[in-house]
Amino acid sequence: MQYIWQSANWHDFRWQSDLLIEAVGRTRFSQGKLLSEVHALGIHLSQEAQAEILTEETVRTSEIEGLKIDRESVRSSVARRLGLPSVSLRKPDRYTDGLVDVLLDATINYNTPLTAERLKSWQAALFPTGYSGLCRIKTGEWRSGSMQVVSGPIGREKIHFEAPPADRIDPEISKFFSWWETSAGKIEGLLRAGIAHFYFVTIHPFEDGNGRIARAITDMALAQDERLPFRFYTLSAQIMAERDEYYHILERSQKGDGDITAWLSWFIGCLERAIKNSEILIAKVLAMAAFWQRHSQTPVNDRQRKVINRLLEAGSGGFEGGLTTRKYVSIAKVGRATAYREISDLLNKGILRANQGKGRSVSYDLIW
């Protein structure tokens, strides 16, 4: 037997609770601390934090699959759906809007039953053109053929995992839905989220999009556990940072004997690190809010606000090389003369300061 699903009762997962209890306790503590900090933000700032987290989640869950999407268009899509202001001049594409819709549906409607129809609609939203890259794929339907997870160049591919045959998808996914319903409240919530991720991605029911949907299901499980419709941490960003280990432990567990302790140990650790790293993002939201509070009476146009927000998002000293006229032109999509004039205006208003260099190498930073 090569893969876990080849065992008749493969979904009767086992784990050693004594090896997980300490990590679960630490993660619960971090989770409670974070939610207390979010509560202290107030409604407006917590909405800004939600938008930042959802933007990051959307970008990173795509990046895990090798897809680069424009952060600014994602932020625009998120802001529109959350009813927040946006100065972005970029219109999101159908994929971005579809993915944001999926992530929001998974969390806002966390108590809505998980069904085949719902999962199929999520997958269809990820592939609005019916193509994955240059390949035509089945959308809104289970796959009808075999599925392998491979890597490496053509002719030297390495098979990491082979999913159950297509004729087993219906019975396997039905068992998954049954487990999903009966496990709520019976299995420790964080462990249940990790099991749900592993369970679904092992069935691998679609031709493409399985990883993104597995992570959406994970977010849904976490939302059910917290009884909150929004995440204030992004698991996908942490998985992206640990992607090699993620794929390694997943492959090892899918070739195991049903004991998924190692997978759950990694998952809980990854979740704990994601929660701790969200404190950095919340600090950024607070810094941005404080900046705009100081300049609430300072008039700036939409292009200037867009550039300022880009600098704020990078953090103090995080905008490599500082802001230059050339970078302003690129971000604001204006000519050099307009860029120079608008930079000068921001200097005069005490928003920017010049870092003197030689010749044309002058750059600018925000006055935080």
C-alpha positions in Angstrom: 0.0 0.0 0.0 1.6 3.3 -1.2 -1.0 5.9 -0.2 -3.2 6.3 2.9 -6.4 6.3 0.9 -5.7 2.8 -0.3 -6.7 1.5 3.1 -10.4 0.6 3.6 -10.8 2.8 6.7 -8.2 5.4 5.9 -10.4 8.3 7.2 -10.3 6.8 10.7 -7.4 9.1 11.5 -5.3 8.6 14.6 -3.2 11.0 16.5 -1.3 11.1 19.8 -3.0 13.8 21.9 -0.3 13.8 24.5 2.2 15.0 21.9 -0.1 17.8 20.7 -1.6 19.2 23.9 1.2 21.6 24.8 1.3 23.1 21.3 -2.5 23.4 21.2 -2.4 25.2 24.6 0.3 27.7 23.4 -1.7 28.4 20.2 -4.9 28.9 22.2 -3.1 31.4 24.4 -1.8 33.3 21.4 -5.2 33.2 19.8 -6.9 34.7 22.8 -4.3 37.4 23.2 -4.7 38.4 19.5 -8.5 38.5 19.7 -8.2 40.7 22.8 -5.9 43.1 20.9 -8.3 43.2 18.0 -11.2 43.9 20.3 -9.3 46.9 21.6 -8.9 48.3 18.1 -12.5 49.4 17.8 -14.8 48.8 14.9 -13.1 51.0 12.3 -9.6 49.7 12.8 -10.7 46.2 13.2 -12.3 46.5 9.7 -9.0 47.8 8.4 -7.3 44.9 10.0 -9.8 42.5 8.4 -9.1 44.1 5.0 -5.3 43.8 5.4 -5.6 40.1 6.5 -8.0 39.2 3.7 -5.7 40.9 1.1 -2.7 39.1 2.4 -4.6 35.7 2.5 -5.7 36.2 -1.1 -2.3 37.0 -2.4 -0.5 34.2 -0.5 -3.0 31.4 -1.1 -2.4 32.1 -4.8 1.3 32.4 -4.4 1.5 28.9 -2.8 0.2 27.6 -6.2 2.8 29.7 -8.1 0.3 32.4 -9.1 1.3 36.0 -8.7 -1.6 38.4 -8.4 -1.6 42.2 -8.0 -1.9 43.2 -4.4 -3.4 46.6 -5.3 -6.3 45.1 -7.3 -6.8 42.6 -4.5 -7.1 45.4 -1.9 -9.6 47.1 -4.2 -11.7 44.0 -4.5 -11.6 43.4 -0.7 -12.4 47.1 0.1 -15.4 47.0 -2.2 -16.8 43.9 -0.6 -16.2 45.2 3.0 -17.6 48.6 2.2 -14.2 50.4 2.9 -12.8 53.3 0.9 -10.1 52.5 -1.8 -8.0 54.8 -3.8 -6.8 52.0 -6.1 -7.1 52.9 -9.8 -6.7 49.2 -10.8 -9.8 47.1 -11.5 -9.6 43.5 -10.1 -9.8 40.7 -12.7 -12.4 38.0 -12.5 -10.0 35.5 -10.8 -9.2 38.0 -8.0 -12.9 38.8 -7.4 -13.7 35.1 -7.5 -11.1 34.1 -5.0 -12.0 37.0 -2.6 -15.7 35.8 -2.9 -14.7 32.3 -2.0 -12.6 33.3 1.1 -15.4 35.6 2.3 -18.1 33.0 1.8 -16.0 30.4 3.8 -15.7 32.7 6.8 -18.7 35.0 6.8 -21.1 32.1 6.1 -19.2 29.6 8.3 -22.4 28.1 9.7 -23.8 27.4 6.2 -23.6 23.7 5.4 -20.7 22.5 3.4 -22.1 20.8 0.3 -20.9 19.5 -3.0 -22.7 22.3 -4.8 -21.0 24.9 -2.6 -17.5 23.4 -3.2 -18.1 23.2 -6.9 -19.2 26.8 -7.0 -16.0 27.8 -5.2 -13.9 25.9 -7.7 -15.7 27.5 -10.6 -15.1 30.9 -9.2 -11.3 30.2 -9.2 -11.3 29.5 -13.0 -13.8 32.0 -14.6 -12.4 31.3 -18.0 -12.5 27.6 -17.8 -8.7 27.5 -18.2 -5.8 26.8 -15.8 -2.9 28.5 -17.6 -3.1 27.2 -21.1 -5.1 24.0 -20.2 -8.8 23.7 -20.5 -10.2 22.1 -17.3 -13.4 20.9 -15.8 -14.9 23.6 -13.6 -17.7 23.3 -11.2 -17.5 19.5 -11.4 -15.5 16.8 -9.9 -12.6 15.5 -12.0 -13.3 12.6 -14.3 -9.7 11.3 -14.6 -6.7 10.3 -12.5 -4.8 13.0 -10.6 -1.1 13.1 -9.7 0.9 15.8 -7.9 4.2 16.0 -9.7 7.3 18.2 -9.8 10.4 18.4 -12.0 11.1 18.9 -15.7 9.3 17.0 -18.4 10.7 13.5 -18.7 12.1 13.6 -15.2 8.9 14.2 -13.2 8.7 13.1 -9.6 5.3 11.8 -8.4 4.6 13.1 -4.9 1.1 11.9 -4.6 -1.6 10.1 -6.6 -5.2 10.9 -5.6 -8.1 8.3 -5.3 -9.6 7.3 -8.7 -12.4 9.5 -10.0 -15.1 6.9 -9.4 -14.4 7.1 -5.6 -14.8 10.9 -5.4 -18.6 10.9 -4.7 -18.5 8.3 -1.9 -15.3 9.8 -0.4 -16.6 13.4 -0.4 -19.9 12.2 1.1 -18.0 10.7 4.0 -16.0 13.9 4.3 -19.2 16.0 4.6 -20.6 13.5 7.2 -17.3 13.8 9.2 -17.5 17.6 8.9 -20.9 17.7 10.4 -20.4 15.2 13.2 -16.9 16.3 14.2 -18.0 19.9 15.0 -17.8 20.3 18.8 -16.5 16.8 19.3 -12.9 17.3 18.1 -10.7 20.1 19.5 -11.3 23.0 17.1 -7.7 23.6 16.0 -7.1 19.9 15.4 -10.4 19.7 13.5 -9.2 22.4 11.1 -5.9 20.6 10.5 -7.7 17.3 9.9 -10.2 18.9 7.5 -7.3 20.4 5.5 -5.6 17.0 5.2 -8.7 15.1 4.6 -10.0 17.2 1.7 -6.6 17.7 0.0 -6.1 13.9 0.1 -9.4 13.3 -1.8 -8.3 16.0 -4.3 -11.7 16.0 -6.1 -11.0 18.7 -8.7 -8.7 19.0 -11.7 -7.3 22.1 -10.2 -7.8 24.5 -7.2 -7.7 21.8 -4.5 -5.1 23.5 -2.4 -6.9 26.9 -2.4 -10.2 25.2 -1.5 -8.5 23.1 1.2 -7.2 26.4 2.8 -10.7 28.0 2.5 -12.2 25.0 4.2 -9.5 25.3 6.9 -10.5 29.0 7.4 -14.1 27.9 7.6 -13.3 25.4 10.4 -11.3 28.1 12.3 -14.2 30.5 11.9 -16.6 27.9 13.3 -14.2 27.3 16.2 -13.8 31.0 17.0 -17.5 31.8 16.1 -16.2 34.8 14.2 -16.8 35.7 10.6 -13.4 37.1 9.9 -9.8 35.9 10.5 -7.3 38.2 12.1 -4.4 36.1 11.0 -3.4 34.5 7.7 -2.5 30.9 7.6 -1.7 31.0 3.9 1.0 33.6 4.4 2.6 31.3 7.0 2.3 28.2 4.8 3.9 30.2 2.0 6.8 31.1 4.2 7.1 27.4 5.1 6.0 25.9 1.8 8.7 23.3 1.4 8.0 21.9 4.8 4.3 22.0 4.1 4.6 19.9 1.0 7.1 17.5 2.7 5.0 16.8 5.8 1.8 16.5 3.6 3.4 14.0 1.3 4.9 12.0 4.2 1.5 11.8 6.0 -0.4 10.9 2.8 2.0 7.9 2.5 1.6 7.0 6.2 -0.4 4.5 8.1 -3.2 6.8 9.3 -1.4 8.3 12.3 -1.4 12.0 11.4 0.3 13.2 14.6 3.2 14.6 12.6 0.9 16.5 10.2 -1.1 18.0 13.1 2.0 18.9 15.0 3.3 20.9 12.0 -0.1 22.4 11.3 -0.7 23.6 14.9 2.9 25.1 15.0 2.3 26.8 11.7 -1.0 28.2 13.0 0.7 29.5 16.1 3.4 31.2 14.1 0.7 32.8 11.8 -1.1 34.2 14.8 2.1 35.6 16.3 3.1 37.2 13.0 -0.3 38.9 12.7 0.7 41.1 15.5 3.1 42.8 13.1 0.2 43.4 10.7 -2.0 44.9 13.4 0.9 47.2 14.5 1.0 48.3 10.9 -2.7 49.0 10.8 -2.3 51.1 14.0 0.6 53.0 12.6 -1.3 53.8 9.4 -4.3 54.9 11.4 -2.2 57.2 13.6 -0.5 58.7 10.5 -3.8 59.6 8.8 -5.2 60.9 12.1 -2.3 63.4 12.3 -3.0 64.4 8.7 -6.8 64.3 8.8 -6.9 68.0 7.8 -4.1 67.8 5.3 -5.5 67.9 1.7 -4.0 65.3 -0.6 -5.2 64.0 -4.0 -6.0 60.3 -4.7 -2.6 59.8 -6.4 -0.7 61.2 -3.4 -2.8 59.1 -1.0 -2.1 56.0 -3.1 1.7 56.6 -2.9 1.5 57.4 0.8 -0.4 54.2 1.5 2.2 52.2 -0.4 4.9 53.7 1.8 2.9 53.0 4.9 2.3 49.4 3.9 6.1 49.0 3.5 6.7 50.2 7.0 9.3 52.5 8.4 12.4 52.0 6.3 10.8 49.2 4.4 10.5 50.9 1.1 13.8 49.9 -0.4 15.9 52.8 -1.7 13.2 55.3 -0.5 10.7 57.0 -2.8 12.1 58.6 -5.9 10.5 60.6 -8.7 10.8 57.5 -11.0 9.0 55.3 -8.4 6.3 58.0 -8.0 5.7 58.0 -11.7 5.4 54.2 -11.7 3.0 54.0 -8.7 0.8 57.0 -9.5 0.9 56.6 -13.3 1.7 60.2 -14.0 4.4 62.1 -15.9 7.7 63.2 -14.3 6.6 66.9 -14.1 3.4 65.9 -12.2 5.3 63.6 -10.0 7.9 66.2 -9.1 5.1 68.8 -8.4 3.2 66.4 -6.2 6.3 65.3 -4.3 7.2 68.9 -3.7 3.6 69.5 -2.3 4.0 66.6 0.1 7.4 68.0 1.2 5.8 71.4 1.9 3.0 69.7 3.9 5.4 67.9 6.2 4.4 64.4 4.9 7.7 63.6 3.2 11.3 64.4 3.9 14.2 64.4 1.5 17.2 62.1 1.8 19.9 64.0 0.1 22.1 62.2 -2.4 24.4 63.1 -5.2 23.0 64.4 -8.5 19.7 62.8 -9.3 19.8 60.2 -6.5 17.7 62.1 -4.1 15.0 60.0 -2.4 12.2 60.6 0.0 10.8 59.0 3.1 7.6 59.4 5.1 7.7 61.5 8.3 6.2 58.9 10.6 
